[in-house]
Each structure stands twice: as structure tokens, then as C-alpha cells.
Amino acid sequence: MEAKLIEWVEIAPGVRHFIFEAPRLARLDFIPGQFVSLTDSVDSRAITRAYSIASAPGAGNRFELCLNRVEDGTFTPHLFDLSPGDAVEMQPPLGTFTLRQPLRDSLLVATGTGIAPFRSMLKIALQPGSPAFTLLFGVRFESHLLYREGFEEMEQEFPQFHFWPTLTQPGPDWRGRTGRVQTHLMEAIAGRKDVDIYLCGLRPMVDDVRQILKGMGFDRKQIRYEKYD
């Protein structure tokens, strides 16, 4: 299967929002939270990497990705060099990092481009009368609060949704939360044990939060996660 680049937009320094389409399909079916694997030849070697889909289903054969350029990486610099019309090979969407059914009140914890699957999930899950969702999103700088405007609009539209950005290196004008996401877990959970928790980001954050939640008595079935190096 082929994925053709339609366009890209830089949404933060070193971070791009890509729009691809699968031209051989009339419709690309996936569940919010799943990923696609892209393959191309880099330095005469076939390289494959998996990326969470950042868009909601229902856009025909198009899908969106949120990628951070890893300067010493093997594949993301190659993707950043693509121009609209260029294509790479792709595998159909896969993955089990999806919302549990039936939906319950949930805490979503993301750092960096780990926000991508939560953008996909929330675009579908947030409906009038849906369960409550809190999105705790940690980055270093305010400039890297990816999709901030969209999440703030969701917060305005749905009273059961709460967007909690936190910065580890805030500027002098920042008036929001500061520190790592771990700092705000207790406040977000508010003593409840009847919520589902979803984690996505770099391995150290995910592993640390899982340990904290285990110490708080959460059942592992209540916690779903996706982590990357």
C-alpha cells in the first residue's frame, strides 16, 4: 500500500503536521489511537517506523501524523525531506492503544508528540453527554503545545473536557501549570479509582507514571499506554 504526502505544516520548532493519503483506497479504516507503519529506502536500506495517527477516522483515504524531527534519527529526517506528491510504502493501521469500551471518565497523559493519538481519540469520543476527559499535556516550552488551539476549542465546546498543559521550562509570561506531568497526577485523579488512564510519550515518563499509579492502587487493566524511545 502507498502513502502519498499531500501537505505538511510546521506547528512548532522541529515539529510538523503531515497529511497523507492512501490513493489506492477509497477509505482508510482505523480506530482512534492506532498507528501506521511507513517504509522507504534510506541509504540503500529499507527502514520501517510506526507513527500514531493524529486525525480522526472519516476523512476518506486521508490520515494525519505529528512528527518530531530527530536529527540523528534514521527515518524522520527522510520524511522531513519529502515534498507534496512524494510517496512511501505503508502498512494498514494496527495497534491496541484505543479507548476502552464502554467509555468511562478518563485521564489522558501525554508528552511531546505523544499527543497525536489523543487528538484522534478526542475528536471522536467527545460528544454531548459523553464521559469526562482530562488531558494532561507536558512539554518544555509554550511554543511546543501542539494543537493547543484545537484543545482549547474542545474545552469551550464540551464542559466535561479539561485541558491541562504544563511546561518544564516556562517563560516569564506563563501563568499555567509548571513541572512534569507527574507533578499534577494527584490533582487530576482527585482521589478517584473509577477512571481509566491512558499514557503516551517517551519511555521514562510512561514507566514512571505507571509506577506511581501502581502505588496508588490502580489496576493494570485501567491503564493503557504507548511509549517510544
Secondary structure, DSSP 4 states (H G I P E B T S, - for coil): -EEEEEEEEEEETTEEEEEEE-TT-S-----TT-EEEEEEEETTEEEEEEEEB-S-S-STTEEEEEEE--TT-SSHHHHHT--TT-EEEEEEEE-S----SS---EEEEEEGGGGHHHHHHHHHH--TTPPPEEEEEEESSGGG-TTHHHHHHHHHH-TTEEEEEEESS--TT--SEES-GGGGHHHHHTT-SS-EEEEEEEHHHHHHHHHHHHHTT--GGGEEEEEE-
